[in-house]
Amino acid sequence: MGDPKATSLLSLAPGCRFYPSEEQLLCYYLSSKNAAEAGKSGGYDLIRELDLYGHDPFDLPESACYSYGHGGRKRHWFCYTVRILKKRRAKRGYWRRKGRVRDVVGCGGTVVLGRRSSFVFYLGNSPNDAVRTDLVLHQYAQVDHVKGLKFL
């Protein structure tokens, strides 16, 4: 809790929450992060870097969590992580792609801003005995960039 950014997130006024649109995620946060990685100046960064696949989704650090709803019972995690194109394994399970990769468009549906993939978490190591959970991860990526944004 020594991080001033994390403390400021917890002290948002009632009714305020961090819940950016897909366009904001790609155009502001992810493009700023990729610009900063390239040595260019970026905007204010509320989203942390996290080795997402080094954690089970049940054990994600609170520094990446944004609570909302009555009493903060609903929670979303946002984090930057390196895109993994093959196996997405965690400690006690794995993430499996759900549906197809879809384009995220902006400017009235004429410009492709990036892509979104969805994944479901399965407990277990083998598809034969794994149990599907209700946890869904959305991965956003700009075209031709290494850093991706995860939203759980």
PEPEHU-V805374 format. One record per helix or strand. SS is the DSSP state (a for helix, b for strand). FROM is the first residue (numbers start at 1). TO is the last residue. If there is no record, write none. Layout:
# PEPEHU-V805374
[[SS/FROM/TO] [SS/FROM/TO]]
This chain:
# PEPEHU-V805374
[[a/4/10] [a/22/37] [b/48/49] [a/52/54] [a/57/59] [a/62/64] [b/65/68] [a/70/72] [b/74/82] [b/88/89] [b/93/106] [b/111/123] [b/131/141] [b/147/151]]
